[in-house]
Amino acid sequence: MRQILAESELFGGLPPQYLDEIEKITVVKEYGRGESIFFEGDPGIGFYMVAKGRVKIFKTSLSGKEQILHIFGSGEPFGEVPVFHGNPFPANALALEKTSLLFFPRKDFVNLVHAMPSLALNMLAVLSMRLRRFTAQIENLSLKEVPARLADYLLYLSEEQGNEKYVELEISKGQLASLLGTIPETLSRIFSKMSDEGLIRVEGKKISLLDREGLQAKE
């Protein structure tokens, strides 16, 4: 647990004594694949960090259509906004695979924030980064066509994974379609067209980026 806390974007750089206090209030929770963590409207009694596994955050329309908002992996926090305003969770969270989470109760964590100013600054930095991601996602969904959304996502993965030649999809193509605001059939056609154009080569979940400039032109 200690290593996950120390290497996370939220708690990284904090002195050991701060990490000691955070570790004291942390609760480990285990979830199986497909198990719900919380539902939209549930009380925001605390927030989570992924220790192992992956979690999707999503909303569902009245017609049953799912829109994935984020997919979080090891070391990433989620559900942290209710810690400050005390409102219910604004979306659903579900484990995509066997997942271990660190849970931080709201009351205990707020007390730590009051006692540790640098923790508050880390929290603000993470929330600011999250806001930028949401802004980019809204721009993609509202202003860009699906091919541009896919190109943008592949280039984002390349930067995140630190590899200019290829990326590894960590989610299914169905989940990727939901994340990009389209349907699997449309996404498959776009993958095929980009392959025919020599922009990418798809080998299962490994996607080679053959023409980065061509992908950037689609953004």
Secondary structure, DSSP 4 states (H G I P E B T S, - for coil): -HHHHHHSTTTTT--HHHHHHHHHH-EEEEE-TT-EEE-TTS---EEEEEEES-EEEEEE-TT--EEEEEEE-TT-EES-THHHH-PPPSSEEEESSSEEEEEEEHHHHHHHHHH-HHHHHHHHHHHHHHHHHHHHHHHHHHHS-HHHHHHHHHHHHHHHHT-SSEEE--S-HHHHHHHTTS-HHHHHHHHHHHHHTTSEEEETTEEEES-HHHHHHH-
